[in-house]
Amino acid sequence: MSCMSCQSANRREFTAEINVHFPGSKNLTKPTVWLFPKLLVCLDCGSVEFTITDAELRRLRSPDVPADVTRGKDV
């Protein structure tokens, strides 16, 4: 499968840790959401693709739910 941005086949998979912060000053006290996706990086243009788990997606939809409620269910 080629890069969606430049159509290069020169892509490689990497593991990652991403810490998502909710935008705006009203969300400064909300806990961040840690994501641990596999990144598919185009080594020609730098475009990156990744997919997050269902549990991580639920945390992004409901940021007030404590992390231990969703941890381990789909991970």
ChimeraX attribute file (.defattr): number of C-alpha atoms within 10 A of each C-alpha:
attribute: neighborCount
match mode: 1-to-1
recipient: residues
	/A:1	8
	/A:2	11
	/A:3	20
	/A:4	12
	/A:5	11
	/A:6	12
	/A:7	12
	/A:8	14
	/A:9	13
	/A:10	13
	/A:11	19
	/A:12	11
	/A:13	13
	/A:14	11
	/A:15	10
	/A:16	11
	/A:17	11
	/A:18	11
	/A:19	9
	/A:20	12
	/A:21	15
	/A:22	15
	/A:23	9
	/A:24	7
	/A:25	7
	/A:26	8
	/A:27	12
	/A:28	11
	/A:29	8
	/A:30	13
	/A:31	16
	/A:32	18
	/A:33	16
	/A:34	15
	/A:35	19
	/A:36	16
	/A:37	17
	/A:38	15
	/A:39	18
	/A:40	18
	/A:41	18
	/A:42	22
	/A:43	14
	/A:44	13
	/A:45	14
	/A:46	13
	/A:47	15
	/A:48	16
	/A:49	14
	/A:50	14
	/A:51	13
	/A:52	11
	/A:53	12
	/A:54	13
	/A:55	18
	/A:56	21
	/A:57	14
	/A:58	12
	/A:59	21
	/A:60	18
	/A:61	10
	/A:62	10
	/A:63	17
	/A:64	11
	/A:65	14
	/A:66	11
	/A:67	16
	/A:68	8
	/A:69	10
	/A:70	15
	/A:71	12
	/A:72	9
	/A:73	9
	/A:74	9
	/A:75	10
